[in-house]
Amino acid sequence: MFGYKKKDRERIKELEEELRIKDEQINELKVRLLQNEMRPHFIFNILLSIKQLCIEEPRLAADALQNFSKHLRSRIDSMVSTDCVTFQEELSCIENYVELERIEPTANFLVNYDIEYSDFEVPLLSVQPMVENAIRHGIDTQSGEGEVNIRTYRQGENVIIEVSDNGTGDRSETVQQVKHRGIGFSNTKERIRLMCKGDVDIVYTGQGTKVRYVIPVSETA
């Protein structure tokens, strides 16, 4: 068997490096497209809530719009970036979203936070959509019995994020609502895979729905 000549080996290394760079460029383009898909989805849903308030509670609508504009201004750089953000920043997005949902006079639900571990990063708007799905599609926000739980903890070399609710998830939805909910999950799952080398799954427990993220973290995290 004849071995590769030095020149051939160098050329092979060059080709491997070119392929690696192209793979990175393709993944970055995928992430950018996925991020661009989620931003208008998030903004559209918030504006729909504010639109309803404009009809029923104009003063509350004005407050909600002011809060939302502050939220966008403080995160405009992150929303145009394809980099991950700290979990604390994503948690802030979640908390702001929950408060906007609470503004509606008939909304009556609980959101519990059990944050045992937060020293890690996630794609922006990767956990918030699952909280949104739980509030809008999983629980009854008007009965006072709806409950959403957000938990994070370290498990070996992974961080676990769980978003669970105690709803049936079978309330009447339009075809468009079902489509948007599916887009939110598939988009989140793909971004977690590409940007964090992690995974996301949905578990239907019979007493509600649980979305579970598994994200590898380094020893120095």
Buried (B, 14 or more C-beta within 10 A) or exposed (E): EEEEEEEEEEEEEEEEEEEEEEEEEEBEEBBEEBBEBBEEBBEEBBBEBBEEBEEEBEEBBEBBBEBBEEBBEEBEEBBEBBEBBBBEBBBBBBBBBBBBBBBBEEBBBEBEEEEEBEEBBBBBBBBBBBBBBBBBBBBBBEEEEBBBBBBBEBEEEBBBBBBBBBBEBEEEBEEEEEEBBEBBBEBBBBBBBBBBEBBBEBEEEEEBBBBBBBBBBEEEE
